[in-house]
């Protein structure tokens, strides 16, 4: 049972434009959300996170938005750069499970010149 | 230079053979995790350990075994009972016992296991 869902397997965006990656979750007990970026044959690297008590967190070109009522979060990348081309994973934590992350299946972002 | 080291990078398993994937971390993290990645499947949790000498099964533990004798090390054995072991295996670690920002997991570079 997939508790974290990324329904778009791929996204293609022109360099300089905004990339919006979406993520939905089903478990209302999740209280912290993370985005990871992964290049082929490498481990995921942490990108940005947000607590359930917030609705927005920003770090440079990356902003994560959380809509708790809709159980939806999104990652905005502005402006997009070719080096952003990677697979992006959304992940969520339930406080009671002490750090066990639940991952979505990932979205392949391609940024073209 | 702190981090997580997985070895080998590539591993081949013969039918009926057990193989062990190594994961070492020098981040002084309490918790360690093993994930499996298959194409289009995302990351699925195999086993995790919050402290030394203790570990729990994840979602797909069948055919795998682990040990946690040292804080720095969390090896994963893929046994002959795992009928479809071909995948990319990722080890991660984090500070245990809290949620929020301290629960960011840091990943190794992975081991690709293939069956001969």
Backbone of each chain as ProteinMPNN parsed JSONL, in Angstrom:
{"seq_chain_A": "XXXXXXXXXXXXXXXXXXXXXXXXXXXXXXXXXXXXXXXXXXXXXXXXXXXXXXXXXXXXXXXXXXXXXXXXXXXXXXXXXXXXXXXXXXXXXXXXXXXXXXXXXXXXXXXXX", "coords_chain_A": {"N_chain_A": [[0.837, -1.187, 0.0], [0.838, 2.0, -1.077], [1.801, 4.706, 0.601], [2.81, 7.158, 0.103], [2.661, 9.048, -2.742], [3.776, 9.651, -6.014], [2.567, 10.771, -8.76], [3.331, 11.486, -11.274], [5.542, 10.165, -13.423], [7.486, 11.385, -14.926], [8.877, 14.572, -15.917], [9.322, 17.312, -18.031], [11.128, 20.213, -18.615], [11.907, 23.488, -19.733], [15.086, 25.095, -19.588], [15.529, 27.648, -17.178], [12.85, 28.028, -16.725], [10.07, 27.331, -14.465], [10.031, 24.428, -12.455], [7.716, 22.107, -11.314], [7.124, 19.733, -9.01], [5.069, 17.159, -7.886], [3.438, 15.632, -5.017], [1.555, 13.299, -3.237], [-0.041, 12.173, -0.231], [-1.327, 9.626, 1.955], [-1.545, 9.083, 4.642], [-2.544, 10.629, 7.485], [-1.059, 10.895, 9.747], [1.549, 11.482, 9.191], [4.194, 13.692, 9.862], [6.338, 15.081, 8.973], [8.11, 16.027, 6.077], [10.121, 15.262, 3.251], [12.307, 16.035, 0.494], [14.246, 14.342, -1.87], [17.029, 14.143, -4.073], [18.183, 12.335, -6.848], [20.818, 11.057, -8.728], [21.648, 8.876, -11.508], [22.891, 5.68, -10.564], [23.852, 6.579, -8.142], [23.567, 7.411, -4.61], [20.576, 8.787, -3.063], [20.382, 12.297, -2.397], [19.787, 14.609, 0.18], [17.477, 17.27, -0.157], [15.491, 19.295, 0.566], [13.231, 20.062, 3.259], [10.094, 19.908, 5.135], [8.122, 20.739, 7.924], [5.045, 19.551, 9.346], [3.76, 21.586, 10.607], [4.138, 23.817, 9.202], [3.528, 25.645, 6.121], [5.107, 26.281, 4.054], [8.436, 26.169, 2.866], [11.57, 27.493, 2.138], [14.553, 27.389, 0.197], [16.961, 28.814, -1.297], [16.841, 28.234, -4.714], [14.878, 26.407, -4.399], [11.663, 25.546, -3.268], [9.345, 24.256, -1.013], [5.975, 23.389, -0.739], [3.243, 22.802, 1.42], [0.112, 21.351, 1.688], [-1.961, 20.539, 3.962], [-4.661, 19.871, 4.288], [-5.375, 18.885, 1.836], [-3.638, 16.847, 1.694], [-1.191, 17.053, 0.282], [1.866, 17.855, -1.269], [4.309, 19.983, -2.81], [7.175, 20.55, -4.836], [8.972, 23.293, -5.865], [11.094, 24.483, -8.322], [13.022, 27.13, -9.153], [15.07, 29.379, -10.939], [14.882, 26.66, -13.284], [17.609, 24.463, -13.962], [19.935, 22.799, -16.186], [21.524, 21.025, -14.691], [19.799, 20.23, -12.751], [18.478, 18.076, -13.627], [17.363, 14.973, -12.801], [16.241, 12.238, -10.721], [13.583, 12.828, -8.557], [12.632, 12.266, -5.298], [9.926, 12.091, -3.108], [9.386, 12.004, 0.382], [8.144, 10.813, 3.555], [7.562, 11.083, 7.126], [6.415, 9.429, 10.047], [6.042, 10.467, 13.312], [5.925, 8.583, 15.396], [7.22, 6.366, 14.45], [9.862, 6.684, 14.583], [11.747, 7.79, 12.639], [11.49, 6.218, 10.36], [11.367, 6.309, 6.993], [8.971, 6.889, 4.445], [8.782, 6.409, 1.069], [7.966, 7.951, -2.071], [7.534, 6.929, -5.533], [9.117, 8.375, -7.179], [10.009, 11.046, -9.471], [11.154, 11.667, -12.642], [12.992, 14.338, -13.581], [13.676, 16.344, -16.334], [15.639, 18.837, -17.571], [15.882, 20.925, -20.189], [17.988, 22.698, -22.52]], "CA_chain_A": [[0.0, 0.0, 0.0], [1.713, 3.142, -1.253], [1.299, 5.812, 1.423], [3.315, 8.383, -0.513], [2.482, 8.816, -4.169], [4.19, 10.635, -7.002], [1.792, 10.24, -9.882], [3.964, 11.807, -12.548], [6.862, 9.527, -13.478], [8.475, 12.221, -15.593], [8.553, 15.974, -16.157], [10.311, 17.936, -18.885], [11.003, 21.654, -18.459], [12.976, 24.245, -20.373], [15.993, 25.829, -18.698], [15.072, 28.98, -16.805], [11.439, 27.989, -16.329], [9.781, 26.717, -13.176], [9.689, 23.0, -12.382], [6.835, 21.808, -10.182], [6.992, 18.299, -8.779], [3.97, 16.955, -6.953], [3.465, 14.452, -4.16], [0.363, 13.134, -2.408], [0.117, 11.15, 0.804], [-2.618, 9.158, 2.458], [-1.523, 8.913, 6.089], [-2.617, 11.924, 8.163], [-0.126, 10.902, 10.867], [2.86, 11.986, 8.758], [4.389, 15.028, 10.407], [7.523, 15.71, 8.4], [8.216, 15.628, 4.681], [11.434, 15.558, 2.689], [12.567, 15.791, -0.912], [15.586, 13.881, -2.181], [17.403, 14.191, -5.487], [19.039, 11.181, -7.112], [21.397, 10.838, -10.045], [21.819, 7.444, -11.792], [23.98, 4.932, -9.928], [24.288, 7.24, -6.917], [22.565, 7.453, -3.567], [19.814, 10.037, -2.988], [20.899, 13.361, -1.545], [18.734, 15.419, 0.771], [17.314, 18.55, -0.825], [14.74, 20.247, 1.38], [12.2, 19.402, 4.056], [9.085, 20.781, 5.734], [7.348, 20.188, 9.026], [3.602, 19.655, 9.124], [3.234, 22.806, 11.225], [4.372, 24.896, 8.26], [2.966, 25.412, 4.798], [6.093, 26.651, 3.032], [9.832, 26.275, 3.267], [12.313, 27.938, 0.966], [16.01, 27.301, 0.296], [17.517, 29.193, -2.593], [15.943, 28.035, -5.849], [13.94, 25.336, -4.066], [10.605, 25.843, -2.305], [8.378, 23.185, -0.827], [4.678, 23.823, -0.24], [2.481, 21.718, 2.02], [-1.319, 21.574, 1.865], [-2.352, 19.418, 4.809], [-6.056, 19.482, 4.079], [-5.412, 18.1, 0.605], [-2.574, 15.838, 1.8], [-0.447, 17.277, -0.955], [2.99, 18.781, -1.227], [4.936, 20.201, -4.101], [8.517, 21.127, -4.865], [9.149, 24.245, -6.947], [12.497, 24.819, -8.628], [13.023, 28.324, -9.989], [14.829, 28.843, -12.273], [15.401, 25.308, -13.495], [18.9, 24.404, -14.643], [20.196, 21.44, -16.691], [22.062, 20.207, -13.619], [18.702, 19.753, -11.899], [17.956, 16.843, -14.219], [17.586, 13.873, -11.858], [14.994, 11.702, -10.164], [13.243, 13.458, -7.292], [11.793, 11.439, -4.44], [9.219, 12.647, -1.967], [9.385, 11.057, 1.501], [7.393, 11.277, 4.721], [7.866, 10.436, 8.403], [5.49, 9.475, 11.184], [6.865, 10.632, 14.503], [5.944, 7.399, 16.251], [8.029, 5.291, 13.875], [11.271, 7.005, 14.852], [12.637, 8.025, 11.517], [11.267, 5.352, 9.22], [10.895, 7.105, 5.868], [8.131, 6.296, 3.406], [9.158, 7.083, -0.167], [7.236, 7.825, -3.313], [8.261, 6.196, -6.566], [10.045, 9.265, -7.862], [9.696, 11.731, -10.731], [12.348, 12.001, -13.426], [12.96, 15.693, -14.118], [14.638, 16.653, -17.387], [15.69, 20.255, -17.892], [16.548, 21.038, -21.482], [18.467, 24.074, -22.782]], "C_chain_A": [[0.878, 1.245, 0.0], [1.127, 4.315, -0.466], [1.782, 7.166, 0.921], [3.318, 8.151, -2.018], [3.011, 9.982, -4.989], [3.628, 10.134, -8.317], [2.373, 10.579, -11.25], [5.342, 11.179, -12.601], [7.916, 10.406, -14.129], [7.927, 13.622, -15.808], [9.68, 16.573, -16.987], [10.074, 19.438, -18.887], [12.172, 22.34, -19.173], [13.802, 24.987, -19.323], [15.463, 27.236, -18.442], [13.618, 29.036, -16.363], [11.292, 27.35, -14.955], [9.49, 25.225, -13.355], [8.82, 22.808, -11.145], [6.642, 20.302, -10.097], [5.979, 18.08, -7.66], [4.064, 15.638, -6.201], [2.185, 14.439, -3.331], [0.611, 12.052, -1.366], [-1.251, 10.801, 1.376], [-2.685, 9.127, 3.983], [-1.474, 10.278, 6.792], [-1.672, 12.017, 9.363], [1.273, 11.37, 10.472], [3.029, 13.416, 9.269], [5.646, 15.718, 9.885], [7.725, 15.144, 7.004], [9.557, 16.087, 4.12], [11.422, 15.33, 1.188], [14.034, 15.396, -1.066], [15.776, 13.953, -3.697], [18.364, 13.031, -5.729], [19.494, 11.163, -8.564], [21.57, 9.337, -10.256], [23.055, 6.871, -11.109], [24.585, 5.651, -8.724], [23.198, 7.147, -5.861], [21.808, 8.767, -3.584], [20.506, 11.04, -2.068], [19.744, 14.231, -1.076], [18.699, 16.796, 0.122], [16.667, 19.59, 0.088], [13.665, 19.499, 2.135], [11.195, 20.427, 4.584], [8.364, 20.042, 6.844], [5.874, 20.402, 8.761], [2.994, 20.91, 9.766], [3.445, 24.026, 10.323], [3.667, 24.615, 6.948], [3.936, 25.756, 3.672], [7.477, 26.659, 3.652], [10.656, 26.539, 2.021], [13.814, 27.827, 1.224], [16.589, 27.577, -1.083], [16.5, 29.032, -3.705], [14.82, 27.048, -5.55], [12.945, 25.789, -2.991], [9.676, 24.647, -2.223], [7.124, 23.773, -0.2], [3.928, 22.609, 0.294], [1.037, 22.148, 2.204], [-1.858, 20.373, 2.638], [-3.768, 18.953, 4.557], [-6.198, 18.613, 2.837], [-4.435, 16.933, 0.646], [-1.694, 15.879, 0.545], [0.733, 18.192, -0.679], [3.609, 18.875, -2.603], [6.307, 20.833, -3.902], [8.618, 22.022, -6.091], [10.63, 24.544, -7.103], [12.477, 25.994, -9.61], [14.356, 29.072, -9.849], [15.428, 27.447, -12.414], [16.699, 25.374, -14.296], [19.142, 22.977, -15.133], [20.744, 20.498, -15.622], [21.017, 19.703, -12.642], [18.11, 18.455, -12.431], [18.363, 15.645, -13.362], [16.22, 13.282, -11.517], [14.782, 12.333, -8.796], [12.256, 12.573, -6.535], [11.187, 12.282, -3.33], [9.214, 11.59, -0.87], [8.667, 11.67, 2.692], [7.734, 10.451, 5.948], [6.652, 10.531, 9.319], [6.315, 9.539, 12.463], [6.995, 9.376, 15.327], [6.845, 6.3, 15.719], [9.508, 5.643, 13.86], [12.152, 7.011, 13.612], [12.465, 7.098, 10.34], [10.656, 6.184, 8.098], [10.034, 6.279, 4.923], [8.363, 7.102, 2.129], [8.092, 6.927, -1.241], [8.102, 7.14, -4.351], [9.18, 7.073, -7.393], [9.481, 9.865, -9.142], [11.009, 12.092, -11.407], [12.165, 13.393, -14.027], [14.051, 15.835, -15.17], [14.528, 18.133, -17.701], [16.516, 20.415, -19.157], [16.866, 22.499, -21.806], [17.519, 24.856, -23.691]], "O_chain_A": [[1.583, 1.511, 0.974], [0.079, 4.85, -0.829], [1.222, 8.201, 1.279], [3.9, 7.184, -2.509], [2.731, 11.145, -4.699], [4.149, 9.19, -8.911], [1.952, 10.022, -12.264], [6.239, 11.623, -11.884], [9.111, 10.202, -13.915], [6.718, 13.844, -15.875], [10.855, 16.368, -16.686], [8.956, 19.893, -19.129], [13.286, 21.818, -19.203], [13.279, 25.444, -18.307], [15.009, 27.923, -19.357], [13.204, 29.987, -15.701], [12.267, 26.889, -14.362], [8.793, 24.82, -14.286], [9.152, 23.289, -10.062], [6.073, 19.68, -10.994], [6.032, 18.736, -6.62], [4.671, 14.672, -6.663], [1.785, 15.468, -2.787], [1.385, 11.124, -1.598], [-2.2, 11.581, 1.288], [-3.776, 9.142, 4.553], [-0.475, 10.992, 6.701], [-1.502, 13.094, 9.935], [2.1, 11.628, 11.346], [2.131, 14.246, 9.13], [5.975, 16.823, 10.318], [7.542, 13.95, 6.769], [10.06, 17.156, 4.467], [10.633, 14.538, 0.673], [14.931, 16.009, -0.488], [14.831, 13.84, -4.477], [19.253, 12.773, -4.917], [18.691, 11.241, -9.493], [21.633, 8.589, -9.28], [24.117, 7.493, -11.08], [25.715, 5.358, -8.333], [22.047, 6.842, -6.171], [22.334, 9.77, -4.066], [21.137, 10.66, -1.081], [18.836, 14.546, -1.845], [19.736, 17.413, -0.119], [17.246, 20.646, 0.344], [13.231, 18.428, 1.711], [11.407, 21.636, 4.497], [8.038, 18.863, 6.713], [5.492, 21.322, 8.038], [1.843, 21.252, 9.493], [2.992, 25.127, 10.637], [3.254, 23.485, 6.686], [3.638, 25.555, 2.494], [7.674, 27.089, 4.789], [10.47, 25.899, 0.986], [14.291, 28.128, 2.318], [16.69, 26.682, -1.923], [15.42, 29.619, -3.653], [13.912, 26.875, -6.363], [13.327, 26.334, -1.955], [9.27, 24.092, -3.244], [7.197, 24.554, 0.748], [3.967, 21.53, -0.297], [0.765, 23.187, 2.805], [-2.17, 19.332, 2.06], [-4.045, 17.754, 4.609], [-7.038, 17.714, 2.791], [-4.409, 16.116, -0.274], [-1.494, 14.875, -0.14], [0.616, 19.177, 0.051], [3.463, 17.986, -3.442], [6.553, 21.549, -2.931], [8.384, 21.578, -7.216], [11.327, 24.824, -6.127], [11.989, 25.879, -10.734], [14.746, 29.379, -8.723], [16.387, 27.109, -11.72], [16.868, 26.216, -15.179], [18.605, 22.034, -14.552], [20.458, 19.301, -15.646], [21.305, 18.85, -11.802], [17.32, 17.808, -11.743], [19.547, 15.343, -13.215], [15.185, 13.769, -11.971], [15.697, 12.368, -7.973], [11.206, 12.189, -7.049], [11.871, 13.087, -2.698], [9.055, 10.403, -1.157], [8.59, 12.891, 2.823], [8.136, 9.292, 5.848], [5.96, 11.548, 9.369], [7.21, 8.716, 12.655], [8.053, 9.116, 15.9], [7.202, 5.386, 16.463], [10.307, 4.977, 13.202], [13.17, 6.322, 13.551], [13.24, 7.184, 9.387], [9.55, 6.705, 8.241], [10.333, 5.119, 4.64], [8.168, 8.317, 2.105], [7.405, 5.908, -1.313], [9.258, 6.809, -4.091], [9.942, 6.571, -8.22], [8.613, 9.292, -9.8], [11.868, 12.742, -10.812], [11.297, 13.604, -14.874], [15.208, 15.491, -14.928], [13.457, 18.626, -18.054], [17.701, 20.082, -19.189], [16.13, 23.41, -21.427], [17.78, 26.018, -24.002]]}, "seq_chain_B": "XXXXXXXXXXXXXXXXXXXXXXXXXXXXXXXXXXXXXXXXXXXXXXXXXXXXXXXXXXXXXXXXXXXXXXXXXXXXXXXXXXXXXXXXXXXXXXXXXXXXXXXXXXXXXXXXXXXX", "coords_chain_B": {"N_chain_B": [[36.72, 13.195, 6.704], [33.449, 12.828, 6.685], [30.959, 10.253, 6.147], [28.993, 7.806, 4.335], [29.866, 4.588, 3.455], [29.531, 2.247, 0.979], [30.11, -1.057, -0.041], [30.689, -3.926, -2.152], [30.728, -1.867, -5.165], [29.609, -3.061, -7.345], [28.121, -6.273, -7.577], [27.957, -9.772, -8.003], [25.837, -12.529, -7.953], [25.692, -16.004, -7.615], [23.349, -18.606, -8.309], [21.718, -19.885, -5.464], [23.584, -18.974, -3.714], [24.748, -17.135, -0.87], [25.209, -13.669, -0.359], [27.007, -10.848, 0.908], [26.473, -7.455, 1.592], [28.274, -4.562, 2.264], [28.107, -1.894, 4.631], [29.262, 1.016, 5.946], [29.554, 3.652, 8.305], [30.778, 6.849, 9.31], [29.638, 8.887, 10.656], [28.747, 9.003, 13.179], [26.131, 8.277, 13.623], [23.13, 6.977, 15.051], [21.072, 5.411, 13.953], [20.496, 3.103, 11.28], [19.816, 2.056, 7.918], [18.487, -0.136, 5.383], [17.675, -0.078, 2.001], [15.936, -1.065, -0.944], [16.074, -0.534, -4.396], [14.12, -0.774, -7.211], [13.48, -0.544, -10.743], [11.12, 1.979, -11.368], [9.909, 1.532, -8.958], [10.632, 3.011, -6.772], [12.037, 3.557, -3.459], [12.289, 0.909, -1.267], [11.916, -0.269, 2.024], [14.067, -2.502, 3.659], [15.389, -3.499, 6.053], [15.896, -2.012, 9.293], [17.775, -0.309, 11.837], [17.831, 0.975, 15.039], [19.521, 1.143, 17.198], [22.634, -0.266, 18.402], [22.898, -3.824, 18.206], [20.208, -4.241, 17.831], [17.472, -4.544, 15.62], [14.933, -4.081, 13.104], [12.408, -5.513, 10.985], [11.659, -4.312, 7.739], [9.534, -3.423, 5.027], [10.014, -5.388, 3.106], [11.486, -7.707, 4.019], [11.868, -10.438, 3.69], [14.04, -13.077, 2.823], [16.326, -11.732, 3.31], [18.961, -10.818, 5.619], [20.333, -9.187, 8.536], [22.861, -7.644, 10.618], [23.884, -5.907, 13.58], [26.37, -5.24, 15.072], [28.222, -3.329, 15.63], [28.25, 0.214, 16.022], [29.02, 1.59, 13.76], [28.617, -0.074, 11.596], [26.557, -1.937, 9.361], [25.844, -4.551, 7.971], [24.314, -6.208, 5.172], [22.889, -9.255, 4.326], [22.137, -11.06, 1.505], [20.225, -13.691, 1.046], [19.978, -17.09, -0.228], [17.338, -17.545, -0.279], [16.101, -15.338, -1.238], [14.516, -14.757, -4.04], [14.488, -13.007, -6.156], [16.849, -11.155, -6.426], [18.111, -9.176, -7.902], [18.857, -5.86, -8.046], [19.216, -2.398, -7.019], [20.913, -1.551, -4.184], [20.617, 0.379, -1.304], [22.124, 1.979, 1.42], [21.52, 3.76, 4.423], [21.793, 6.344, 6.95], [20.947, 7.885, 10.099], [20.362, 10.313, 12.743], [19.056, 8.897, 15.57], [15.932, 8.6, 17.411], [14.435, 10.957, 17.338], [12.257, 13.292, 15.73], [11.529, 15.405, 12.887], [13.873, 17.873, 11.724], [16.212, 16.537, 12.477], [15.922, 14.007, 11.564], [16.772, 13.482, 9.024], [17.83, 11.377, 6.525], [20.912, 10.076, 5.442], [22.521, 8.95, 2.572], [24.422, 6.188, 1.205], [26.46, 5.424, -1.714], [25.491, 3.21, -2.963], [24.974, -0.278, -3.945], [25.061, -2.334, -6.7], [23.43, -5.23, -7.361], [23.563, -8.22, -9.122], [22.295, -11.179, -10.669], [23.951, -14.117, -11.648]], "CA_chain_B": [[35.648, 13.378, 5.744], [32.403, 11.92, 7.133], [30.039, 9.775, 5.138], [28.569, 6.409, 4.343], [30.579, 3.842, 2.426], [28.973, 0.954, 0.622], [30.975, -1.858, -0.915], [31.295, -3.363, -3.358], [29.826, -1.072, -5.986], [28.908, -4.057, -8.162], [28.229, -7.608, -6.996], [27.254, -10.792, -8.76], [25.482, -13.676, -7.108], [25.31, -17.234, -8.278], [22.139, -19.198, -7.75], [21.96, -20.664, -4.249], [24.68, -18.383, -2.941], [24.494, -15.962, -0.033], [26.19, -12.601, -0.534], [26.888, -9.808, 1.929], [26.763, -6.091, 1.191], [28.836, -3.834, 3.383], [27.754, -0.499, 4.844], [29.998, 1.599, 7.07], [29.373, 5.103, 8.415], [31.589, 7.516, 10.335], [28.88, 10.089, 11.016], [28.3, 8.815, 14.556], [24.679, 8.158, 13.636], [22.632, 5.806, 15.769], [20.164, 4.593, 13.15], [20.928, 2.741, 9.938], [18.707, 1.523, 7.129], [18.745, -0.718, 4.075], [16.589, 0.051, 1.034], [16.114, -1.667, -2.261], [15.433, 0.231, -5.462], [13.864, -1.412, -8.491], [12.978, 0.452, -11.703], [9.724, 2.356, -11.231], [9.364, 1.145, -7.65], [11.072, 3.851, -5.671], [12.852, 2.915, -2.438], [11.531, 0.087, -0.327], [12.712, -0.537, 3.224], [14.313, -3.919, 3.919], [15.628, -3.607, 7.492], [16.46, -0.827, 9.908], [18.304, -0.509, 13.182], [17.886, 2.243, 15.777], [20.679, 1.085, 18.096], [23.453, -1.473, 18.274], [22.312, -5.1, 18.644], [18.757, -4.254, 17.669], [17.034, -4.189, 14.277], [13.55, -4.432, 12.807], [12.088, -5.76, 9.585], [10.921, -3.316, 6.985], [8.411, -3.918, 4.225], [10.378, -6.497, 2.213], [12.609, -8.347, 4.704], [12.007, -11.873, 3.378], [15.191, -13.418, 1.996], [17.452, -10.887, 3.725], [19.289, -10.793, 7.044], [21.255, -8.113, 8.901], [23.414, -7.649, 11.966], [24.333, -4.586, 14.002], [27.287, -5.492, 16.186], [28.931, -2.086, 15.882], [27.471, 1.394, 15.637], [29.43, 2.076, 12.452], [28.477, -1.072, 10.544], [25.224, -2.555, 9.244], [25.898, -5.366, 6.758], [23.092, -6.863, 4.689], [23.115, -10.511, 3.614], [21.083, -11.491, 0.595], [20.31, -15.151, 1.127], [19.485, -17.838, -1.387], [15.874, -17.537, -0.214], [15.623, -14.168, -1.982], [14.442, -15.297, -5.404], [14.659, -11.955, -7.158], [17.727, -10.216, -5.732], [18.702, -8.167, -8.78], [18.355, -4.535, -7.689], [20.183, -1.425, -6.503], [20.736, -1.546, -2.734], [21.072, 1.624, -0.693], [22.233, 2.036, 2.867], [21.371, 5.125, 4.915], [21.913, 6.487, 8.394], [20.39, 9.122, 10.642], [20.35, 10.397, 14.188], [17.826, 8.234, 16.0], [15.25, 9.041, 18.616], [13.766, 12.255, 17.236], [11.663, 13.562, 14.424], [11.872, 16.725, 12.398], [15.089, 18.062, 10.935], [17.254, 15.585, 12.851], [15.662, 12.692, 10.985], [17.191, 13.408, 7.637], [18.672, 10.213, 6.271], [22.008, 10.28, 4.51], [22.668, 7.713, 1.827], [25.628, 5.801, 0.52], [26.417, 5.462, -3.181], [24.74, 2.06, -3.435], [25.573, -1.49, -4.511], [24.19, -2.968, -7.696], [23.542, -6.681, -7.287], [23.011, -8.936, -10.267], [22.353, -12.638, -10.556], [24.594, -14.751, -12.799]], "C_chain_B": [[34.535, 12.366, 6.043], [31.503, 11.491, 6.01], [29.679, 8.325, 5.325], [29.233, 5.705, 3.17], [29.926, 2.496, 2.213], [29.96, 0.229, -0.295], [30.44, -3.276, -1.015], [30.286, -2.509, -4.122], [28.982, -1.98, -6.87], [29.158, -5.437, -7.555], [27.4, -8.575, -7.814], [27.015, -11.992, -7.857], [25.131, -14.859, -7.97], [24.085, -17.816, -7.587], [22.487, -20.055, -6.536], [23.011, -20.088, -3.335], [24.155, -17.249, -2.049], [25.583, -14.926, -0.312], [25.93, -11.517, 0.507], [27.33, -8.458, 1.383], [27.208, -5.311, 2.424], [28.327, -2.4, 3.423], [28.445, -0.006, 6.11], [29.754, 3.105, 7.089], [30.243, 5.659, 9.535], [30.959, 8.838, 10.736], [28.43, 10.069, 12.466], [26.773, 8.782, 14.666], [24.258, 6.886, 14.36], [21.854, 4.854, 14.858], [20.748, 4.321, 11.768], [19.818, 1.966, 9.249], [19.233, 0.859, 5.862], [17.484, -0.599, 3.225], [16.965, -0.708, -0.234], [15.397, -0.784, -3.271], [15.344, -0.62, -6.712], [13.308, -0.357, -9.442], [11.483, 0.71, -11.497], [9.101, 2.051, -9.882], [9.73, 2.095, -6.535], [11.93, 3.07, -4.704], [11.963, 2.158, -1.471], [12.437, -0.368, 0.806], [12.824, -2.029, 3.481], [14.432, -4.161, 5.425], [16.09, -2.243, 7.994], [16.854, -1.123, 11.348], [18.429, 0.852, 13.861], [19.092, 2.305, 16.718], [21.434, -0.202, 17.847], [22.731, -2.676, 18.875], [20.788, -5.135, 18.608], [18.409, -3.847, 16.241], [15.616, -4.705, 14.067], [13.378, -4.673, 11.324], [11.361, -4.564, 8.995], [9.816, -3.983, 6.188], [8.734, -5.168, 3.417], [11.568, -7.271, 2.775], [12.846, -9.803, 4.303], [13.18, -12.129, 2.436], [16.43, -12.602, 2.316], [17.72, -11.078, 5.222], [20.307, -9.686, 7.294], [21.838, -8.398, 10.284], [23.844, -6.227, 12.296], [25.171, -4.761, 15.265], [28.079, -4.254, 16.564], [28.087, -0.922, 15.393], [27.764, 1.788, 14.195], [29.021, 1.171, 11.298], [27.104, -1.735, 10.556], [25.204, -3.399, 7.969], [24.574, -6.057, 6.452], [23.483, -8.131, 3.932], [21.889, -10.841, 2.778], [21.192, -13.006, 0.514], [19.764, -15.804, -0.138], [17.957, -17.894, -1.4], [15.273, -16.344, -0.954], [15.661, -14.525, -3.462], [14.637, -14.256, -6.497], [15.572, -10.858, -6.599], [18.284, -9.091, -6.598], [18.065, -6.811, -8.518], [19.531, -3.649, -7.291], [19.908, -1.284, -5.012], [21.384, -0.302, -2.137], [21.047, 1.532, 0.816], [22.131, 3.504, 3.284], [21.557, 5.151, 6.42], [21.303, 7.821, 8.82], [20.566, 9.127, 12.148], [19.023, 9.83, 14.661], [17.167, 8.988, 17.152], [14.583, 10.382, 18.536], [13.162, 12.397, 15.857], [12.1, 14.944, 13.967], [13.2, 16.746, 11.669], [16.168, 17.043, 11.26], [17.047, 14.228, 12.227], [15.937, 12.634, 9.502], [18.108, 12.211, 7.487], [19.696, 10.531, 5.189], [22.364, 8.945, 3.879], [24.087, 7.48, 1.334], [25.422, 5.803, -0.983], [25.754, 4.234, -3.783], [25.589, 0.903, -3.927], [24.58, -2.078, -5.496], [24.456, -4.463, -7.676], [22.868, -7.31, -8.494], [23.189, -10.431, -10.06], [22.969, -13.22, -11.814], [23.733, -15.89, -13.325]], "O_chain_B": [[34.655, 11.19, 5.699], [31.289, 12.225, 5.046], [30.013, 7.7, 6.332], [29.167, 6.172, 2.033], [29.784, 1.703, 3.143], [30.556, 0.822, -1.194], [29.813, -3.776, -0.081], [29.115, -2.446, -3.749], [27.805, -1.715, -7.116], [30.255, -5.732, -7.081], [26.297, -8.257, -8.261], [27.891, -12.404, -7.097], [24.373, -14.744, -8.933], [23.829, -17.539, -6.416], [23.427, -20.85, -6.572], [23.301, -20.66, -2.283], [23.245, -16.511, -2.426], [26.749, -15.28, -0.482], [24.795, -11.296, 0.929], [28.403, -8.326, 0.794], [26.592, -5.396, 3.487], [28.139, -1.768, 2.383], [28.238, -0.541, 7.199], [29.744, 3.758, 6.045], [30.423, 5.022, 10.574], [31.652, 9.786, 11.106], [27.799, 11.017, 12.933], [26.201, 9.204, 15.671], [24.933, 5.858, 14.292], [21.968, 3.635, 14.985], [21.4, 5.176, 11.168], [18.997, 1.312, 9.891], [20.28, 1.234, 5.336], [16.387, -0.96, 3.65], [18.134, -0.948, -0.533], [14.27, -0.342, -3.044], [16.35, -1.124, -7.213], [12.723, 0.627, -8.991], [10.683, -0.224, -11.457], [7.909, 2.28, -9.676], [9.178, 1.99, -5.44], [12.494, 2.037, -5.066], [11.005, 2.706, -0.926], [13.571, -0.793, 0.585], [11.82, -2.741, 3.519], [13.666, -4.935, 5.999], [16.605, -1.426, 7.23], [16.345, -2.047, 11.983], [19.053, 1.767, 13.325], [19.617, 3.383, 16.999], [20.945, -1.109, 17.174], [22.053, -2.573, 19.897], [20.16, -5.958, 19.273], [18.993, -2.903, 15.709], [15.159, -5.625, 14.745], [14.104, -4.113, 10.503], [10.564, -3.9, 9.658], [9.235, -4.98, 6.618], [7.831, -5.932, 3.075], [12.56, -7.469, 2.073], [13.924, -10.342, 4.555], [13.303, -11.49, 1.391], [17.466, -12.758, 1.67], [16.828, -11.448, 5.986], [21.048, -9.293, 6.393], [21.367, -9.272, 11.012], [24.134, -5.436, 11.399], [24.726, -4.464, 16.374], [28.555, -4.14, 17.693], [27.3, -1.064, 14.457], [26.879, 2.263, 13.484], [29.069, 1.59, 10.142], [26.56, -2.053, 11.613], [24.598, -2.99, 6.979], [23.823, -6.434, 7.351], [24.304, -8.09, 3.016], [20.764, -10.894, 3.277], [22.16, -13.534, -0.034], [19.172, -15.149, -0.995], [17.354, -18.248, -2.414], [14.081, -16.335, -1.262], [16.735, -14.586, -4.062], [14.921, -14.603, -7.643], [15.109, -9.749, -6.33], [18.872, -8.145, -6.073], [16.868, -6.631, -8.742], [20.678, -4.092, -7.236], [18.795, -0.937, -4.615], [22.536, 0.023, -2.425], [20.075, 1.067, 1.412], [22.607, 4.387, 2.57], [21.487, 4.118, 7.085], [21.164, 8.749, 8.023], [20.873, 8.103, 12.759], [17.968, 10.252, 14.188], [17.756, 9.875, 17.771], [14.187, 10.922, 19.569], [13.537, 11.683, 14.927], [12.948, 15.574, 14.598], [13.604, 15.751, 11.067], [16.972, 16.713, 10.388], [17.917, 13.365, 12.344], [15.37, 11.796, 8.8], [19.063, 12.056, 8.249], [19.393, 11.159, 4.175], [22.491, 7.934, 4.57], [24.846, 8.415, 1.081], [24.344, 6.142, -1.47], [25.479, 4.206, -4.983], [26.757, 1.069, -4.277], [23.412, -2.293, -5.171], [25.572, -4.909, -7.943], [21.737, -6.967, -8.839], [24.105, -10.882, -9.371], [22.568, -12.868, -12.924], [24.106, -16.548, -14.296]]}, "name": "protein", "num_of_chains": 2, "seq": "XXXXXXXXXXXXXXXXXXXXXXXXXXXXXXXXXXXXXXXXXXXXXXXXXXXXXXXXXXXXXXXXXXXXXXXXXXXXXXXXXXXXXXXXXXXXXXXXXXXXXXXXXXXXXXXXXXXXXXXXXXXXXXXXXXXXXXXXXXXXXXXXXXXXXXXXXXXXXXXXXXXXXXXXXXXXXXXXXXXXXXXXXXXXXXXXXXXXXXXXXXXXXXXXXXXXXXXXXXXXXXXXXXXXX"}
